[in-house]
Structures are given as C-alpha cells and as structure tokens.
Amino acid sequence: MKTYDISLIKTNGLTTLLVFISVIFIFSLTLIFSFFENIQGFSIQEKIEYITQALTTIAIIIGGLALIINAYYTSRLSLDENQSLLTQLLAGTLAWDHNTKPGINYRQSILQEIVPERFSKAIEQLGNEKIETRFAAIYALERIAKDSPKDHWTIMEILAAFIRENAPVNQEYEDESQDSSKLPTDIQTALTVIGRRDSYKDPVNQKLDLRNTDLSNADLTEANLSRAILVGANLQWVNFTRANLSEADLSVTYLCGSILHEANLQKAILPEANLQGVVLRKANLSQAILYDANLEGAILCDANLAGAILCDANLEGAILCDANLEEVNFEGSNLQDANLIGSNLQRAKLAGANLQSVLLSTANLQEADLQEANLSGANLSGSENLELPQIEQAIGDRTTILPENLKIPQNWR
C-alpha cells in the first residue's frame, strides 16, 4: 500500500483550488464581456467603465477568498507538523520510559554480581600491612555499604571490630598527654565512616560495639554514635562537637579534656565516667545517668541536665551557670566551689550535697530539696523562690550569704 507525505497532499490540494478559482475568474470575465456587449443604449466609453468596475470588484472578491483559503491551509499544515513533532517526542519519551526499568534492573543485577567480589577484595585489603591499602579498603567498604543496603550493618560491624582489634585500650592511658598518642589514620577513617553512616539502615536493637578501645585525640565532630557501646573506652581529648551520643553507654570511660560542645547526650549512661575539665557547653544531658561520675572543673554553661542523675558525683569547681538543672538528683554529690549562677534548680534534689562556697546567686531554687545540704560559705544572694523552710533544713553558718529577705536560722547559730 502506497503512503504519501501529508504536507505534499495538502500542497497539491491548495494548488488545485487556486486553479479552480482562476477558471472561475476567467469564466466571469467572459460572462461580463458578453453581457455588456449585448446591452443597447450605452456608449462604448460607458461600457468600458462598467466592465472595469465589475472586473475590479470580482478581482477583489476572488483575491480575498484566495488569501483566506491559503491562510487556512497554511495553519492546518503547521498544526499537523506540530502534532507530528509532539507525536515523535511522546513516542521517544515512552520508549525511554520503557527502557528505563530494564536499565535499572540491569544495574541492580550487575551490582549483585560484583558486590561480593568487591566485598571480598576490601576485606582482604583491610588486613594489609600498608596503611594506605587499609585506608583505601575502608572507603571501599563504605561505598559497598551505600550500594548494597543488605551489607550495610555487616560492614559497620566489621569496621567496629577492626577498631577494637587495632586500637585496644591502654590501662595506663590516664597518664598520657594530649600529644603523646596520635590516633592512627586508618582508625580515624574507620570512625569517620561509622560516624557518618545512614543510621536509618541500622537494624532494630543492634548497637555499635566500641568498648575498651583507645580513641584518644579522635575527631568525631557531628558523628552519629547514638546507642553505641563505649564502655571502658579512652576518649580523652576527643572532639565530640555536635556529636550524637544519645543513649550511648559511656560507663567507666575516660573523657578528660574532651570537647562535647552542643553534643547530644540525652539518656546517655555515664556512671563512674571521668569528665574532668570536659567542655559540655550547651550540651543536652537531659535524663543522663552520671552517678559517681567525676565532673571536676567541667564546663556546663547553658547545658540541659533536666532530670539527670548525679548522685555522689564530683562537681567540685564545675561551671554550671545558666544551666537547666530542673529536677536533677544531686544527692550526696560534691558541688564545692561550683558556679551555679543563674541556673535553674527547680525541684532539684540536693539532700546531703556539699555546697560549700558554691555560687547560687540569681539561681532558681523553687521547691529545691536542701535537706542536710552543706551551705557553709555559699553565696545565695539574689536567689529566686528560696524560702526559709528550705534553709532551715540545710546546714550553714555565718559565712553563708543568704538573700536579704531571709534571716539566718536559729539552728545555724
């Protein structure tokens, strides 16, 4: 069956129509000449004028009709061409979409084939003697973890085991200085990969195991170590700025000199941890467990410790100005020489705490329990919502500075 180009067909149709109009025009001329030729009573000059006027009128009518028909056919031709182009584009799009799914499936099948080979090679290189090879292997494992979600957690466990194996804790680490032991590059790289993993791929009820590791001097800025197990780890001089350590187990860890500025330690477990001189400015320690922890000289300005447990903790000389200490349990803790200016101690439990020479001016002590707390030499001037019954339950002497509205209790004299 023959096929014809649409534009050609439309062009031929237009030509035929124009020929037809021309024939009509000639036929009209013939009729007009015949008509005026047979009319009597007109001079030749008058007949010529009438014929000229008639021809002009007919020419105008036929010319206008020709222009209208030409414009109509041109617009139809343009529309057909646009529709043809649109049809081609749509067909191309449908063809691309049709081929996309096979392409994706093909890529996935290729990945499934090459991932095991890449995985085996990376594991082999991880045990290489050259640190450069181990460094490359760690990044190769990170890439596999991104490409293959089913291998994500296995790779994180392998990297954690690599750190435990190659950076075991030194029991004499408390005597080390900041510059005495630089963290090896491969250990730092493994920590970086773990810290920036996609935690949404972590299995439920699975935790990173980094217990008894020596991570001193590590850079873990903004690292995600939520719910990680770091029991007994050496974390001195570590940079945890804005790191996520929520619900992490940091029991008996050594964090001396570490920076935890704006870190998230919500519900973290830190009993018997050493946090001497640690910077916890603006950190979130709400509901954290810190009993028997050593926070001597720690900086906790603007920190949130609401609901935290610090029973028998050592906070001597700690700076807690403007901190949120609402409902904190300080029972039996040592806060001697601590700075709590402007802090919120509403409903805080300070029974039996040592508050000698503590600065509590402008602090909010509403409903705080000061029973048997030692306030000798403490400065409570300007403290808000402090009432006489609270003072009477505490232990103080003439060196204790009370707000102007309160008098020294009889039992203090």
C-alpha positions as CSV (number, residue, x, y, z in Angstrom):
1,M,0.0,0.0,0.0
2,K,1.4,3.4,-1.0
3,T,1.9,6.1,1.5
4,Y,2.1,9.9,0.8
5,D,3.6,12.7,2.7
6,I,0.8,14.8,4.4
7,S,2.4,18.1,3.5
8,L,2.6,17.2,-0.2
9,I,-1.0,16.2,-0.3
10,K,-2.1,19.4,1.3
11,T,0.1,21.5,-1.1
12,N,-1.4,19.7,-4.1
13,G,-4.9,20.4,-2.8
14,L,-4.2,24.1,-2.4
15,T,-2.8,24.3,-6.0
16,T,-6.0,22.6,-7.4
17,L,-8.1,25.1,-5.5
18,L,-6.2,28.1,-6.9
19,V,-6.6,26.8,-10.5
20,F,-10.3,26.3,-9.8
21,I,-10.5,30.0,-8.7
22,S,-8.6,31.2,-11.7
23,V,-11.0,29.3,-14.0
24,I,-14.0,30.9,-12.3
25,F,-12.3,34.3,-12.7
26,I,-11.8,33.8,-16.4
27,F,-15.3,32.5,-16.8
28,S,-16.7,35.6,-15.0
29,L,-14.7,37.8,-17.4
30,T,-16.3,36.1,-20.4
31,L,-19.8,36.5,-19.0
32,I,-19.3,40.2,-18.2
33,F,-17.9,40.9,-21.7
34,S,-20.8,39.1,-23.3
35,F,-23.4,40.8,-21.0
36,F,-22.2,44.4,-21.8
37,E,-21.6,43.6,-25.4
38,N,-25.3,42.8,-26.0
39,I,-26.7,45.7,-23.9
40,Q,-28.1,48.6,-26.1
41,G,-28.2,52.3,-25.1
42,F,-24.7,52.6,-23.7
43,S,-21.8,54.2,-25.4
44,I,-18.5,52.3,-25.8
45,Q,-16.9,54.5,-23.2
46,E,-19.6,53.8,-20.6
47,K,-19.5,50.1,-21.3
48,I,-15.7,50.1,-20.7
49,E,-16.1,51.9,-17.4
50,Y,-18.8,49.5,-16.2
51,I,-16.8,46.5,-17.3
52,T,-13.7,47.8,-15.5
53,Q,-15.7,48.4,-12.2
54,A,-17.2,44.9,-12.4
55,L,-13.8,43.3,-13.1
56,T,-12.2,45.2,-10.1
57,T,-15.0,44.0,-7.8
58,I,-14.7,40.4,-8.9
59,A,-10.9,40.5,-8.6
60,I,-11.1,41.9,-5.1
61,I,-13.6,39.2,-4.0
62,I,-11.7,36.3,-5.6
63,G,-8.3,37.6,-4.3
64,G,-9.7,37.9,-0.7
65,L,-11.2,34.4,-1.0
66,A,-7.8,33.1,-2.2
67,L,-5.9,34.7,0.7
68,I,-8.4,33.2,3.2
69,I,-8.1,29.8,1.8
70,N,-4.3,30.0,1.7
71,A,-4.1,31.1,5.3
72,Y,-6.5,28.2,6.3
73,Y,-4.4,25.6,4.6
74,T,-1.1,27.0,6.0
75,S,-2.4,26.9,9.6
76,R,-3.6,23.3,9.1
77,L,-0.2,22.3,7.7
78,S,1.6,23.9,10.6
79,L,-0.7,22.3,13.1
80,D,-0.2,18.9,11.5
81,E,3.6,19.4,11.6
82,N,3.4,20.3,15.3
83,Q,1.3,17.3,16.1
84,S,3.7,15.1,14.2
85,L,6.6,16.6,16.3
86,L,4.7,16.1,19.5
87,T,3.9,12.6,18.5
88,Q,7.6,11.9,17.9
89,L,8.5,13.4,21.2
90,L,5.9,11.4,23.0
91,A,6.9,8.2,21.3
92,G,10.5,8.9,22.3
93,T,9.5,9.5,25.9
94,L,7.5,6.4,26.1
95,A,10.4,4.4,24.6
96,W,12.8,5.9,27.1
97,D,10.5,5.1,30.0
98,H,10.1,1.6,28.6
99,N,13.8,1.2,28.5
100,T,14.5,2.7,32.0
101,K,13.1,-0.1,34.1
102,P,15.2,-2.7,32.3
103,G,18.2,-0.4,32.7
104,I,17.6,-0.1,36.5
105,N,17.1,-3.9,36.8
106,Y,20.3,-4.4,34.8
107,R,22.3,-2.1,37.1
108,Q,21.0,-3.9,40.1
109,S,21.8,-7.3,38.7
110,I,25.3,-6.1,37.9
111,L,25.7,-4.8,41.4
112,Q,24.6,-8.1,42.8
113,E,27.2,-9.8,40.8
114,I,30.2,-7.5,41.5
115,V,29.4,-6.6,45.2
116,P,30.6,-10.0,46.6
117,E,33.9,-9.7,44.6
118,R,34.4,-6.1,45.8
119,F,33.5,-7.1,49.4
120,S,36.0,-9.9,49.5
121,K,38.7,-7.8,48.0
122,A,38.1,-5.0,50.5
123,I,38.2,-7.4,53.5
124,E,41.5,-8.8,52.2
125,Q,43.0,-5.3,51.9
126,L,41.8,-4.4,55.4
127,G,44.4,-6.8,56.8
128,N,47.2,-5.4,54.6
129,E,50.4,-4.3,56.3
130,K,50.4,-1.0,54.4
131,I,48.3,1.7,56.0
132,E,47.5,3.2,52.6
133,T,45.9,-0.1,51.5
134,R,43.9,-0.3,54.6
135,F,42.8,3.3,54.2
136,A,41.5,2.5,50.7
137,A,39.8,-0.6,51.8
138,I,37.8,1.3,54.4
139,Y,36.5,3.7,51.8
140,A,35.7,0.8,49.5
141,L,33.6,-0.8,52.3
142,E,31.8,2.5,52.8
143,R,30.9,2.5,49.1
144,I,29.6,-1.0,49.2
145,A,27.5,-0.2,52.3
146,K,25.8,2.6,50.3
147,D,25.3,0.5,47.2
148,S,24.1,-2.7,49.0
149,P,21.8,-1.9,51.9
150,K,21.7,-5.6,52.9
151,D,25.5,-5.4,53.6
152,H,25.3,-2.1,55.5
153,W,25.2,-3.3,59.0
154,T,27.7,-6.2,58.4
155,I,30.2,-3.6,57.2
156,M,29.7,-1.4,60.2
157,E,30.3,-4.3,62.5
158,I,33.5,-5.2,60.5
159,L,34.8,-1.6,60.9
160,A,33.9,-1.7,64.6
161,A,35.8,-5.0,65.0
162,F,38.7,-3.5,63.1
163,I,38.9,-0.6,65.6
164,R,38.6,-2.9,68.6
165,E,41.4,-5.1,67.2
166,N,43.8,-2.4,66.2
167,A,43.1,0.2,68.9
168,P,42.7,-1.6,72.2
169,V,42.6,0.5,75.4
170,N,45.8,1.0,77.3
171,Q,45.2,0.6,81.0
172,E,47.8,3.4,81.7
173,Y,46.1,5.9,79.5
174,E,45.3,8.2,82.4
175,D,49.0,9.4,82.4
176,E,49.0,10.3,78.7
177,S,49.1,13.9,77.5
178,Q,47.2,15.3,74.5
179,D,50.0,14.9,72.0
180,S,51.5,11.7,73.3
181,S,49.5,9.3,71.1
182,K,48.1,10.5,67.8
183,L,45.2,8.4,66.5
184,P,46.3,6.3,63.5
185,T,44.9,7.4,60.2
186,D,43.1,4.1,59.4
187,I,41.4,4.1,62.8
188,Q,40.3,7.7,62.4
189,T,39.0,6.8,58.9
190,A,37.0,3.9,60.2
191,L,35.5,6.1,62.9
192,T,34.6,8.7,60.3
193,V,32.8,6.2,58.1
194,I,30.9,4.8,61.1
195,G,30.0,8.3,62.3
196,R,28.5,9.4,59.0
197,R,26.7,6.2,58.1
198,D,23.0,6.2,57.3
199,S,21.7,5.2,60.7
200,Y,18.2,4.5,59.3
201,K,19.6,1.3,57.8
202,D,20.8,0.1,61.2
203,P,18.8,-3.0,62.3
204,V,16.5,-2.6,65.3
205,N,18.1,-3.5,68.6
206,Q,21.6,-3.6,67.2
207,K,24.4,-1.4,68.7
208,L,27.8,-0.5,67.6
209,D,30.4,-2.2,69.9
210,L,33.4,0.0,70.5
211,R,34.1,-1.0,74.1
212,N,37.6,-0.9,75.6
213,T,39.0,1.0,72.6
214,D,41.6,3.8,72.6
215,L,40.1,6.6,70.6
216,S,42.1,9.4,72.2
217,N,42.6,12.6,70.1
218,A,39.9,11.4,67.6
219,D,37.8,13.9,65.6
220,L,34.2,12.9,65.9
221,T,32.6,16.2,65.1
222,E,28.9,15.7,64.3
223,A,29.4,11.9,64.4
224,N,26.4,9.7,64.9
225,L,27.2,7.3,67.8
226,S,23.7,7.0,69.2
227,R,23.2,3.9,71.4
228,A,26.8,2.9,70.8
229,I,28.6,0.8,73.4
230,L,31.8,2.6,74.6
231,V,32.2,1.1,78.0
232,G,35.8,1.5,79.3
233,A,36.9,3.4,76.2
234,N,39.7,6.0,76.3
235,L,38.1,9.1,74.9
236,Q,40.4,11.8,76.2
237,W,41.0,14.9,74.0
238,V,38.3,13.7,71.6
239,N,36.3,16.3,69.7
240,F,32.6,15.4,70.1
241,T,31.3,18.8,69.0
242,R,27.6,18.4,68.0
243,A,28.0,14.6,68.1
244,N,25.0,12.4,68.7
245,L,25.7,10.2,71.8
246,S,22.1,9.8,72.9
247,E,21.5,6.6,74.8
248,A,25.2,5.7,74.4
249,D,26.8,3.6,77.1
250,L,29.8,5.5,78.3
251,S,30.2,3.7,81.6
252,V,33.7,4.0,83.1
253,T,35.0,5.9,80.1
254,Y,37.9,8.4,80.3
255,L,36.8,11.7,78.7
256,C,39.3,14.0,80.3
257,G,39.9,17.1,78.2
258,S,37.3,16.2,75.6
259,I,35.1,18.7,73.9
260,L,31.3,18.0,73.8
261,H,30.1,21.4,72.8
262,E,26.4,21.2,71.8
263,A,26.7,17.4,71.9
264,N,23.5,15.3,72.3
265,L,23.9,13.0,75.4
266,Q,20.2,12.6,76.2
267,K,19.7,9.5,78.2
268,A,23.4,8.6,77.9
269,I,24.8,6.3,80.5
270,L,28.0,7.7,82.2
271,P,28.3,6.2,85.7
272,E,31.9,6.4,87.1
273,A,33.0,8.2,83.9
274,N,35.9,10.7,84.2
275,L,34.8,14.0,82.7
276,Q,37.4,16.3,84.4
277,G,37.7,19.6,82.6
278,V,35.3,18.4,79.8
279,V,33.6,21.2,77.8
280,L,29.9,20.5,77.8
281,R,28.7,24.0,76.9
282,K,25.1,23.9,75.6
283,A,25.2,20.1,75.6
284,N,22.0,18.1,76.1
285,L,22.4,15.8,79.1
286,S,18.7,15.5,80.0
287,Q,17.9,12.3,81.8
288,A,21.5,11.2,81.6
289,I,22.9,8.9,84.2
290,L,26.1,10.3,85.9
291,Y,26.2,8.8,89.3
292,D,29.7,8.6,90.8
293,A,31.0,10.5,87.7
294,N,33.9,12.9,88.0
295,L,33.0,16.3,86.6
296,E,35.6,18.3,88.5
297,G,36.2,21.6,86.7
298,A,33.9,20.7,83.9
299,I,32.2,23.5,81.9
300,L,28.5,23.0,81.6
301,C,27.3,26.6,80.9
302,D,23.8,26.7,79.3
303,A,23.8,22.9,79.3
304,N,20.5,21.0,79.7
305,L,20.6,18.5,82.6
306,A,16.9,18.3,83.3
307,G,16.1,15.1,85.1
308,A,19.7,13.9,85.1
309,I,21.1,11.7,87.9
310,L,24.3,12.9,89.5
311,C,24.1,11.1,92.9
312,D,27.5,11.1,94.6
313,A,29.1,12.8,91.6
314,N,32.1,15.1,91.9
315,L,31.4,18.6,90.5
316,E,33.9,20.5,92.5
317,G,34.8,23.7,90.8
318,A,32.4,22.9,87.9
319,I,30.8,25.8,86.0
320,L,27.1,25.4,85.6
321,C,26.0,29.0,85.2
322,D,22.6,29.4,83.4
323,A,22.3,25.6,83.2
324,N,19.0,23.9,83.3
325,L,19.2,21.7,86.4
326,E,15.5,21.2,86.9
327,E,14.7,18.0,88.9
328,V,18.4,16.9,88.8
329,N,19.3,14.5,91.5
330,F,22.5,15.8,93.2
331,E,22.0,13.8,96.4
332,G,25.4,13.3,98.2
333,S,27.3,15.0,95.4
334,N,30.2,17.4,95.8
335,L,29.5,20.9,94.4
336,Q,32.1,22.7,96.4
337,D,33.3,25.9,94.8
338,A,30.9,25.2,91.8
339,N,29.4,28.1,89.9
340,L,25.6,27.8,89.6
341,I,24.8,31.5,89.0
342,G,21.6,31.9,87.1
343,S,20.9,28.2,86.9
344,N,17.5,26.6,87.2
345,L,17.4,24.3,90.2
346,Q,13.6,23.9,90.5
347,R,12.7,20.8,92.4
348,A,16.3,19.7,92.3
349,K,17.4,17.1,94.9
350,L,20.4,18.5,96.9
351,A,19.9,16.4,100.1
352,G,23.2,15.8,101.7
353,A,25.1,17.6,98.9
354,N,28.3,19.6,99.6
355,L,27.5,23.2,98.6
356,Q,30.4,24.8,100.4
357,S,31.4,28.1,98.8
358,V,29.1,27.5,95.9
359,L,27.8,30.4,93.9
360,L,24.0,30.3,93.7
361,S,23.2,34.0,93.2
362,T,20.2,34.6,90.9
363,A,19.6,30.8,90.8
364,N,16.1,29.5,90.9
365,L,15.7,27.2,93.9
366,Q,11.9,26.8,93.9
367,E,11.0,23.6,95.7
368,A,14.6,22.5,95.7
369,D,15.4,19.9,98.4
370,L,18.3,21.3,100.6
371,Q,17.8,18.9,103.5
372,E,21.2,18.4,105.2
373,A,23.0,20.1,102.4
374,N,26.1,21.9,103.5
375,L,25.8,25.6,102.6
376,S,28.8,26.9,104.5
377,G,30.4,29.8,102.7
378,A,27.8,29.6,99.9
379,N,26.5,32.7,98.2
380,L,22.8,32.6,97.7
381,S,22.2,36.3,97.4
382,G,19.5,37.1,94.8
383,S,18.4,33.5,94.6
384,E,14.8,33.3,93.4
385,N,12.0,31.5,95.2
386,L,14.2,30.4,98.1
387,E,12.1,30.1,101.3
388,L,13.0,29.9,105.0
389,P,11.9,26.2,105.4
390,Q,14.4,25.2,102.7
391,I,17.2,27.0,104.5
392,E,16.3,25.6,107.9
393,Q,16.7,22.0,106.5
394,A,20.2,22.8,105.3
395,I,23.4,23.1,107.2
396,G,25.1,26.6,107.2
397,D,26.9,29.1,109.3
398,R,27.7,32.8,109.5
399,T,29.8,32.6,106.3
400,T,26.7,31.7,104.3
401,I,25.3,34.6,102.3
402,L,21.5,34.5,102.2
403,P,19.1,36.7,100.3
404,E,18.1,39.9,102.0
405,N,14.6,38.6,102.8
406,L,15.9,35.6,104.8
407,K,17.4,35.5,108.2
408,I,20.0,33.0,109.5
409,P,18.1,30.1,111.1
410,Q,18.4,29.6,114.8
411,N,20.0,26.1,114.4
412,W,22.8,27.7,112.3
413,R,23.9,29.8,115.3
